[in-house]
Amino acid sequence: MATVARSGPLTLSQQRMWLRSYWRERGELFPAWSRLWDLPPGIRVDAATRALAQLVERHEILRTQFVIAPNGLPVQIVFEPDDLRLPLSVRPADAVSTFLPADGRPLLAGVDFRGSLWAARFFVEHGELRQFGLIFDHIISDGSGLYNWRNQFIDLCFDRAAPGPAKQPLDHQRAEAAILKSSAHRGHVRKTPARPAPQIPAPGVPKPEAGPRYLNSSARYDGLLPVIDEICRQTGVSRSMVLMYAIGWLFSAHTGSPDVLFAMYAANRTVRDHGVECRMRLADIQVEFDDSQTFRQALENVFVVSMRAYEDDYRLGPVSADSRARTAAERGVAAIVPLYFNFQGPPGPQEVAVEEDPKGAVTVERSHSWEDFGRPWGAVAWVYVKDSHVILDLDTDVAMLPESVVDAMQDLLPDLLRLIRDDPAVQADRARSLLPVGFAAETNCRLVGGNWVDTDVVARILRGAPGVVAASLSTGSDELSAAVELERSTQIFDVHEYVLSQLHHNLNAAAPAVYLTVTQDSETETPGLWRPALDTPAVAPATEAEHELRAALAEVHGRDFPDLARSYVQSGGEMLRAPAVVEVLRRRGLVGLDSHHFTSPCTLRSVARALEAPPAPSTDGASY
């Protein structure tokens, strides 16, 4: 019988990753991770196996499983080391080609699969390890954790002393809980920007080109690091701040919006923390790009808002999935999608400076790869500083950011950074002279109420709603209005509910804030005025599916959900409990829900309509 060493709630980092793991099990695109490490010669298989067992003993995360507790929240359960069979396989070195990236595989996750959330593979030649393959769920480790994992594994293989973790995940969780409690007692409140950034990083293109939608573009720069380091010395900010500003400025110049919402990856790992567990969190940093400022002032502003965001993250935790969903519902959009930014490398200039090319030349090598599957309307900037090289990887949806714009951004980056280095006191609008013709976004979207909205998309959704005869839209700077002609039996709330249910397919759309309604064939009727924020009726459960959903919500949350006219989070539902709702409904014989049923503004009545009986089991190969 397995023995539980200890258990408890998830850390703030684990909470986000656990939701990703759960929804991947339901078939959604949240990738697992894989790594293939080259190893120094002289490591025998028995020594490597022993080292791996030692790592399992010293790092609780490697013997942890995640389950849903009776209260609907996830918990982590740590087992004693002797109860874990190493998830290890040994293969010949020439079989390394069988070790493929694990992206998208649903083989490692947090609820249905009860085994280890990682698996190791030794590739061996003449009794020695040549390479170490690792597949793992992101809830297990992150970039800096993997660095510790590899170094400690090699040290232990050679019987060298290897530093251990200062704290285990459950220790981190208790420390985080104490900080959150103290912050609440002191009244610390997250600072909200005066003006929201758009809900997606860039507006959509009018007609996306045929072919794969998701671009992975990598640019490697030689000669750029001395330029960045000189800016750091002149302004006192870090390399990551310089690059975040420059990349954000290019996005702002392309979209025409001065506001960019970054989600900055931060490991929250101290120098003495030798753990391998995932500590990465996302800190929301909204930056206003004011071209009337000098570059020095602009970089100082990035530094200030970043430090405030990190303070909020430390005291209050990262912006929760619940908060994001509530904000999206208030703005009438499906989701708030930031520009993800991840910097990896030394934060500032080193003691031994990287020498600049005598001619000041910066060269760039670029490569592209394409994927058929990805995150719609997503954009991720990965920046790596390795030795004297700077690498910028931009992973984007070309329906939002075309390939030509991605190429232009990577080409413009050295010119922009050199301009900043040469004169930090010049106004930032000087950089607009660098922009090529056609760099500004060509789009059908316009900013309405802070959202990028394609009114053609919204009109198409409205015209597809049952009972709508005709629809048109008008926009102001703050509000989207719809004029709709309805069949006589159609209620305007049903039309609005249909719009909300379609938003997760259309992140460049928003629900109208005002509806002007007339009834079909009515020539004398005065148009009705209906505002969802003020006039939404209460909707009680009526169908069997609606009653089952209400019962499942009550079972998980311990209270009633009598009104199905609101979304899950607007009704007080917690995102961490959403998987428990799905599992309770499955126990009641109902399936069909995805993450968007909980994260988007769709009503609970719409959620109930998505419920269905599970497919009949196959009788092929049945045994009796």
C-alpha positions in Angstrom: 0.0 0.0 0.0 1.3 3.5 -1.0 2.0 5.8 2.0 1.1 9.5 1.8 4.0 11.6 3.2 1.9 14.8 3.2 -0.7 16.7 1.1 -2.2 20.1 0.8 -3.3 22.9 -1.6 -1.6 23.8 -4.8 0.9 26.6 -5.1 0.0 29.7 -7.2 2.2 28.4 -10.0 0.7 24.9 -9.9 -2.9 26.2 -10.0 -2.6 27.6 -13.6 -0.6 24.6 -14.8 -3.2 22.2 -13.2 -6.0 23.8 -15.2 -4.0 23.4 -18.4 -3.3 19.8 -17.6 -7.0 19.0 -16.9 -8.3 20.6 -20.1 -5.6 18.9 -22.2 -7.1 15.7 -21.0 -10.3 16.9 -22.5 -8.6 17.3 -25.8 -7.6 21.0 -25.7 -4.3 22.3 -27.0 -2.1 22.7 -23.9 1.3 21.0 -24.7 3.3 18.7 -22.5 7.0 19.4 -22.4 9.9 17.3 -23.6 13.7 17.7 -23.3 16.6 15.8 -24.7 19.9 16.3 -22.9 23.4 15.5 -24.1 25.5 14.1 -21.2 29.2 14.0 -20.5 30.9 10.6 -21.0 31.4 8.1 -18.3 27.9 7.8 -16.9 27.0 4.1 -16.4 23.3 3.0 -16.5 23.3 1.8 -12.9 24.8 5.1 -11.6 22.3 7.1 -13.6 19.4 5.0 -12.3 20.7 5.5 -8.8 21.0 9.3 -9.4 17.4 9.4 -10.6 16.2 7.6 -7.6 18.1 10.1 -5.4 16.4 13.0 -7.2 13.0 11.4 -6.5 13.8 11.2 -2.9 15.0 14.7 -2.4 12.4 16.5 -4.6 8.8 15.9 -3.5 7.4 17.1 -6.8 8.7 14.0 -8.5 6.5 11.8 -6.4 3.4 14.0 -6.3 0.0 13.4 -7.8 -2.9 15.9 -8.2 -6.5 15.0 -7.5 -9.8 16.8 -7.0 -10.7 16.9 -3.3 -14.3 16.5 -2.0 -14.6 20.3 -1.8 -14.0 20.6 -5.6 -10.5 22.1 -5.3 -7.3 20.4 -6.5 -4.8 19.1 -4.0 -1.3 17.7 -4.3 -0.5 14.4 -2.6 3.1 13.5 -1.9 4.0 9.8 -1.6 6.9 8.3 0.2 9.9 7.7 -2.1 9.8 3.9 -1.7 6.3 3.8 -3.2 7.3 5.2 -6.6 8.5 2.9 -9.4 10.8 5.0 -11.5 9.0 6.0 -14.8 12.1 5.0 -16.7 12.8 3.1 -19.9 16.2 2.3 -21.4 16.8 2.3 -25.2 19.8 2.0 -27.5 21.4 5.3 -28.5 20.5 4.8 -32.2 16.8 4.8 -31.1 16.9 8.5 -30.1 14.9 9.4 -33.2 11.9 7.8 -31.6 12.0 10.4 -28.9 9.7 13.0 -30.4 8.5 16.3 -28.9 5.6 15.8 -26.6 3.7 18.9 -27.7 0.0 18.3 -27.5 0.2 14.7 -26.2 -2.5 14.1 -23.6 -0.4 11.4 -21.9 0.6 13.4 -18.9 -2.0 15.2 -16.8 -3.5 15.8 -13.5 -6.8 13.9 -12.9 -7.5 10.8 -15.1 -3.9 9.6 -15.3 -2.8 8.4 -11.8 0.8 7.6 -12.6 3.9 9.8 -12.5 3.6 13.2 -14.3 7.0 12.7 -15.9 8.8 9.9 -17.7 12.6 9.5 -18.3 14.3 7.6 -21.1 18.0 6.7 -21.1 19.7 6.3 -24.5 22.6 4.0 -24.0 25.7 2.9 -26.0 28.2 0.3 -24.6 26.6 0.5 -21.2 27.0 4.3 -20.9 24.4 7.1 -21.2 24.7 9.2 -24.3 21.4 11.2 -23.9 18.7 11.7 -21.4 15.1 12.1 -22.7 12.5 13.7 -20.4 8.8 14.1 -21.0 6.9 16.0 -18.3 3.8 17.9 -17.4 4.5 21.7 -17.0 3.1 21.5 -13.4 6.2 19.4 -12.6 9.0 21.8 -13.7 9.9 24.9 -15.6 13.0 26.3 -17.4 15.1 27.1 -14.3 13.8 23.9 -12.6 15.1 21.9 -15.5 18.5 23.6 -15.2 18.7 22.4 -11.6 17.4 19.0 -12.5 20.1 18.4 -15.2 23.0 19.7 -13.1 22.0 17.7 -10.0 21.5 14.6 -12.0 25.0 14.8 -13.5 26.6 15.5 -10.1 24.8 12.6 -8.5 25.8 10.3 -11.4 29.5 11.1 -10.6 28.9 10.8 -6.8 29.5 14.6 -6.4 27.8 16.7 -3.8 24.7 18.3 -5.3 22.7 21.1 -3.6 19.1 20.2 -2.6 15.9 22.2 -2.5 15.6 24.9 0.1 11.8 24.3 0.2 9.3 21.8 -1.2 6.2 22.9 -3.1 4.0 22.5 0.0 6.4 24.7 1.9 6.1 27.4 -0.8 2.3 27.1 -0.7 2.2 27.8 3.0 4.5 30.8 2.6 2.4 32.2 -0.2 -0.8 31.7 1.8 0.7 33.7 4.7 1.7 36.6 2.4 -1.7 36.7 0.8 -3.4 36.7 4.3 -1.0 39.5 5.5 -1.7 41.6 2.3 -5.4 41.3 2.7 -5.2 42.3 6.4 -3.2 45.4 5.3 -5.6 46.3 2.6 -3.2 46.0 -0.3 -5.1 46.4 -3.6 -4.0 45.7 -7.1 -3.5 48.8 -9.1 -5.8 49.0 -12.1 -4.7 51.0 -15.3 -6.9 54.0 -16.0 -7.5 52.7 -19.6 -7.7 49.0 -20.6 -5.4 47.6 -23.2 -7.2 45.8 -26.1 -8.4 42.3 -25.5 -6.0 40.8 -28.2 -2.4 41.9 -29.0 -3.2 43.1 -32.5 -6.3 43.4 -34.8 -7.1 40.7 -37.4 -6.1 41.0 -41.0 -8.9 41.5 -43.5 -8.3 38.2 -45.4 -5.9 35.7 -43.9 -3.9 33.8 -46.4 -4.6 30.1 -47.1 -2.4 27.6 -45.4 -1.1 27.0 -41.9 -2.3 29.6 -39.4 0.4 29.5 -36.7 3.9 30.8 -37.3 7.0 30.1 -35.2 9.7 32.6 -36.3 13.2 32.7 -34.9 15.8 35.4 -35.4 19.3 35.1 -34.1 21.3 38.4 -33.8 25.1 38.7 -33.6 26.4 42.1 -32.6 23.1 43.2 -30.9 24.0 42.4 -27.2 26.6 45.3 -26.9 23.9 47.7 -28.1 21.5 46.4 -25.4 24.1 46.5 -22.7 25.0 50.1 -23.5 21.3 51.1 -23.2 21.3 49.3 -19.8 24.3 51.3 -18.6 22.9 54.6 -19.8 19.4 54.1 -18.3 19.9 51.8 -15.4 17.3 49.2 -16.5 17.7 45.5 -17.2 18.1 43.7 -20.5 14.6 42.3 -20.2 13.1 45.8 -19.7 15.0 47.1 -22.8 13.8 44.3 -25.0 10.2 44.4 -23.6 10.0 48.1 -24.4 11.4 47.7 -27.9 9.1 44.7 -28.8 6.1 46.4 -27.2 6.9 49.7 -29.1 6.9 47.7 -32.4 3.5 46.2 -31.6 2.1 49.6 -30.6 3.4 51.1 -33.8 1.9 48.3 -35.9 -1.6 48.4 -34.2 -1.9 52.1 -33.5 -2.9 51.5 -29.9 -0.7 53.1 -27.3 -1.6 50.4 -24.7 0.0 46.9 -24.6 -0.8 44.3 -22.0 2.2 42.0 -21.3 2.1 38.8 -19.4 5.7 38.5 -18.2 7.0 35.1 -17.2 8.7 35.2 -13.8 10.3 32.1 -12.2 10.1 33.5 -8.6 13.2 31.4 -7.8 16.0 32.7 -5.5 19.7 32.0 -6.1 19.8 29.4 -3.3 16.6 27.7 -4.4 17.8 24.4 -6.0 14.3 22.9 -6.5 13.2 21.4 -9.8 9.5 22.2 -9.4 7.6 24.7 -11.4 7.8 28.1 -9.9 6.9 30.2 -13.0 4.1 32.7 -12.7 2.7 35.3 -15.0 2.7 39.0 -14.0 0.4 41.3 -15.9 2.2 44.5 -16.9 0.3 47.1 -18.9 2.5 49.6 -20.6 1.4 52.9 -22.3 3.7 53.8 -25.2 3.7 57.6 -25.1 5.8 58.9 -28.0 6.1 62.4 -26.5 8.4 60.9 -23.9 12.1 60.5 -24.4 13.4 57.0 -24.7 15.0 57.4 -21.2 11.6 58.4 -19.7 9.8 55.6 -21.6 12.3 53.0 -20.2 12.0 54.4 -16.7 8.2 54.1 -17.1 8.5 50.4 -18.1 10.7 49.8 -15.1 8.2 51.5 -12.7 5.1 49.8 -13.9 7.0 46.4 -14.0 8.1 46.8 -10.4 4.6 47.7 -9.3 3.3 44.6 -11.1 5.9 42.4 -9.4 4.9 43.9 -6.1 1.3 43.1 -6.8 2.2 39.6 -7.9 4.2 39.0 -4.7 1.6 40.4 -2.3 -1.6 39.4 -4.1 -0.6 36.5 -6.4 -0.9 36.6 -10.2 -4.1 37.8 -11.8 -6.4 34.9 -11.5 -8.3 33.1 -14.2 -11.5 34.1 -12.4 -10.5 37.8 -12.6 -9.6 37.6 -16.3 -12.9 36.0 -17.1 -14.9 38.5 -15.1 -13.0 41.4 -16.9 -13.8 39.8 -20.3 -17.5 39.4 -19.4 -17.6 43.1 -18.3 -16.1 44.2 -21.6 -18.3 41.8 -23.7 -15.5 39.8 -25.1 -14.5 36.1 -25.0 -11.1 36.6 -23.3 -8.3 38.9 -22.5 -5.2 37.7 -24.4 -1.9 39.5 -23.4 1.3 39.6 -25.3 3.3 36.9 -23.6 7.0 37.9 -23.0 9.6 35.5 -21.7 13.3 36.6 -21.2 15.9 34.0 -20.3 19.5 34.9 -19.7 21.7 37.2 -17.5 19.6 40.2 -16.5 22.3 42.8 -17.1 25.7 43.5 -18.6 28.4 41.2 -17.3 31.8 42.2 -15.8 33.6 41.2 -19.0 31.7 43.2 -21.6 30.8 41.7 -24.9 32.9 43.3 -27.5 31.0 45.3 -30.2 31.9 44.8 -33.9 34.3 47.6 -34.9 31.9 48.6 -37.7 28.8 48.3 -35.4 27.3 45.6 -37.6 24.4 43.5 -36.5 23.6 40.4 -38.4 20.4 38.3 -38.2 19.7 34.7 -39.2 16.0 33.9 -39.5 14.1 30.6 -39.7 10.4 29.9 -39.9 8.3 26.9 -39.1 4.5 26.5 -39.4 1.9 24.6 -37.4 -1.7 23.8 -38.2 -2.7 24.0 -34.6 -2.1 26.7 -32.1 -3.6 29.3 -29.8 -6.0 31.6 -31.8 -5.1 35.3 -31.5 -2.0 34.4 -29.5 1.4 36.1 -29.6 4.5 35.0 -27.6 7.9 36.7 -27.6 10.7 34.5 -26.3 14.0 36.2 -25.9 17.2 34.3 -25.1 20.6 35.7 -24.3 23.2 33.0 -24.9 26.8 33.9 -24.7 27.1 36.9 -27.1 23.9 36.1 -29.1 20.4 37.4 -28.7 17.6 35.2 -30.0 14.0 36.4 -30.6 11.4 33.8 -31.2 8.0 35.1 -32.1 5.1 32.6 -32.1 2.0 34.1 -33.6 -1.3 33.6 -35.2 -1.0 35.0 -38.8 -4.7 35.8 -38.8 -3.7 38.5 -36.4 0.0 39.2 -37.2 1.0 38.4 -40.8 4.3 36.8 -41.6 5.5 40.0 -43.4 4.9 42.0 -40.2 6.7 39.5 -38.0 9.7 39.7 -40.4 9.6 43.5 -40.4 9.6 43.5 -36.5 12.6 41.3 -36.4 14.4 43.5 -38.9 13.5 46.7 -37.2 14.6 45.6 -33.7 18.3 46.3 -34.2 17.6 49.7 -35.8 15.3 50.7 -32.9 17.8 49.7 -30.3 20.6 51.5 -32.0 18.5 54.7 -32.1 17.8 54.4 -28.4 21.5 53.8 -27.6 22.7 56.7 -29.7 20.5 59.2 -28.0 18.3 58.2 -25.0 17.2 61.8 -24.6 15.5 62.0 -28.0 11.7 61.7 -28.2 10.4 58.3 -29.0 8.4 59.5 -32.0 11.8 59.8 -33.8 11.6 56.0 -34.2 8.6 56.3 -36.5 11.0 57.3 -39.3 12.3 53.7 -39.2 9.0 52.1 -40.1 8.6 50.8 -43.6 5.6 51.5 -45.8 2.8 49.0 -45.0 4.0 48.3 -41.5 0.7 49.7 -39.9 -2.0 47.2 -39.5 -4.4 46.7 -42.4 -7.6 45.6 -40.7 -11.4 45.7 -40.6 -11.2 46.1 -36.8 -11.6 49.3 -34.9 -11.1 50.2 -31.2 -14.5 50.3 -29.5 -14.6 50.5 -25.7 -11.0 49.5 -25.6 -11.6 46.3 -27.7 -10.5 45.5 -31.2 -13.9 44.8 -32.9 -14.5 43.6 -36.4 -18.1 44.7 -36.9 -18.5 42.5 -39.9 -17.9 39.5 -37.7 -20.4 40.7 -35.1 -23.0 41.4 -37.8 -22.5 37.9 -39.1 -23.0 36.4 -35.6 -26.2 38.5 -35.1 -27.6 37.4 -38.5 -27.0 33.8 -37.6 -29.0 34.1 -34.3 -32.3 32.2 -34.4 -35.2 34.7 -34.8 -33.2 37.5 -36.3 -34.5 38.8 -39.7 -31.9 41.6 -40.2 -29.1 43.3 -38.2 -26.7 46.2 -38.6 -24.2 47.8 -36.3 -23.0 51.2 -35.4 -20.0 52.2 -33.3 -18.7 55.0 -31.2 -15.4 55.2 -29.4 -17.0 53.7 -26.3 -19.9 51.6 -27.3 -21.1 49.0 -29.9 -24.8 49.3 -30.8 -26.9 46.8 -32.8 -30.1 47.4 -34.7 -32.0 44.2 -35.1 -35.3 43.1 -36.7 -36.8 40.2 -34.9 -39.4 37.6 -35.6 -42.5 38.1 -33.5 -41.8 35.3 -31.1 -38.1 36.2 -30.5 -36.9 37.8 -27.3 -33.9 40.1 -27.5 -32.2 38.4 -24.5 -32.1 35.1 -26.5 -30.3 36.9 -29.3 -27.8 38.4 -26.9 -27.3 35.1 -25.3 -26.6 33.6 -28.7 -24.0 36.3 -29.4 -22.3 35.5 -26.1 -22.2 31.8 -26.9 -20.3 32.5 -30.2 -17.6 34.9 -28.8 -15.1 32.1 -28.0 -14.9 31.4 -31.7 -14.3 35.0 -32.5 -11.9 36.9 -30.2 -12.1 39.9 -32.5 -15.8 40.4 -31.8 -17.7 41.9 -28.9 -21.2 41.7 -27.7 -23.2 44.9 -28.3 -23.8 47.1 -25.3 -27.1 48.5 -26.8 -29.8 46.9 -28.9 -32.4 48.8 -30.9 -35.2 46.3 -31.7 -38.1 46.2 -34.1 -40.5 43.3 -34.8 -40.8 41.8 -38.3 -43.6 43.4 -40.4 -44.3 46.1 -37.9 -44.4 49.4 -39.7 -45.6 51.5 -36.8 -43.7 50.1 -33.9 -41.3 52.4 -32.0 -37.9 50.7 -31.8 -37.2 49.3 -28.4 -34.0 50.1 -26.5 -32.4 47.2 -24.5 -29.1 47.3 -22.6 -27.8 43.9 -21.4 -26.0 45.5 -18.4 -29.3 46.9 -17.1 -32.2 44.8 -18.5 -31.1 41.2 -18.5 -33.8 39.1 -16.9 -33.3 36.3 -14.4 -33.6 32.8 -16.0 -34.6 29.9 -13.8 -33.7 26.3 -14.8 -36.4 24.7 -17.0 -35.0 21.7 -18.8 -33.6 18.6 -17.3 -30.1 19.6 -18.4 -30.5 22.9 -16.7 -31.6 21.3 -13.5 -28.7 18.9 -13.6 -26.2 21.8 -14.2 -27.6 23.7 -11.2 -27.3 20.6 -9.0 -23.7 20.0 -10.1 -22.8 23.6 -9.5 -24.3 23.5 -6.0 -22.7 20.2 -5.1 -19.2 21.6 -6.0 -19.6 25.1 -4.6 -21.8 24.4 -1.6 -24.4 27.0 -2.6 -27.2 27.5 -5.0 -27.0 28.8 -8.6 -30.6 29.8 -9.3 -30.1 32.3 -12.2 -28.8 30.8 -15.5 -28.8 34.2 -17.3 -25.2 34.9 -16.1 -21.9 33.3 -16.9 -20.1 30.9 -14.7 -17.7 33.5 -13.1 -20.4 36.2 -13.0 -22.4 33.8 -10.9 -19.5 33.3 -8.5 -18.1 30.1 -10.0 -14.5 29.5 -9.3 -12.2 28.4 -12.2 -10.3 26.0 -10.0 -13.6 24.2 -9.3 -14.6 24.0 -12.9 -13.0 20.6 -13.5 -14.9 19.3 -10.5 -18.2 20.5 -12.1 -17.3 18.6 -15.3 -16.5 15.4 -13.2 -19.8 15.7 -11.3 -21.8 16.1 -14.5 -20.0 13.1 -16.0 -21.0 11.1 -13.0 -24.5 12.2 -13.7 -24.2 10.9 -17.3 -23.6 14.3 -19.0 -20.6 15.4 -21.0 -19.8 18.0 -23.7 -18.2 20.9 -21.8 -14.9 22.6 -22.6 -12.9 25.3 -20.8 -14.6 28.1 -22.8 -17.9 27.2 -21.1 -16.3 28.5 -17.9 -13.9 31.2 -19.1 -16.1 33.0 -21.7 -19.2 35.2 -21.0 -21.6 32.5 -22.3 -24.6 32.1 -19.9 -25.1 29.1 -17.7 -28.2 28.3 -19.8 -25.9 28.1 -22.9 -23.6 25.8 -20.9 -26.6 23.5 -20.1 -27.5 23.4 -23.8 -24.0 22.0 -24.5 -24.5 19.0 -22.3 -25.2 15.7 -23.9 -25.1 12.0 -23.1 -21.7 10.3 -23.6 -21.2 8.2 -26.7 -22.3 4.6 -26.3 -19.3 2.3 -25.4 -17.9 0.0 -28.1 -18.6 -3.7 -27.7 -15.6 -4.6 -29.9 -13.3 -7.0 -28.0 -15.6 -7.1 -24.9 -14.8 -9.9 -22.5 -17.3 -11.7 -20.3 
